[in-house]
Amino acid sequence: MTAVKVSPDLRHGRVFVTVLGDLAQRKKALEGLRSAATFIRRSLSKRLHHMKRIPELSFDYDETVEKGIRIEELLDQIKHEGNSGSDV
């Protein structure tokens, strides 16, 4: 889980997750989380006694980590291209 956004009325919660792996693994993980949403919500209600209501949960893939990795790769590529160009 990378982030959770809860609506102001606490009725809905969007849970953002990152899954390391390929597209098929991401889809499988999200399907698993979505199918377990009721169980997770019930578990939360047992632990969060002080809350009036427990939000309905939805799960979404967070591309932030993936984008960060890509930016890091591009910066490394630029760095290596800059180093090889200085030898000329």
Beta strands, then each sheet from edge to edge (+ up, - down):
strand 1: 3-6
strand 2: 12-17
strand 3: 56-61
sheet 1: 1+ 2- 3-
end
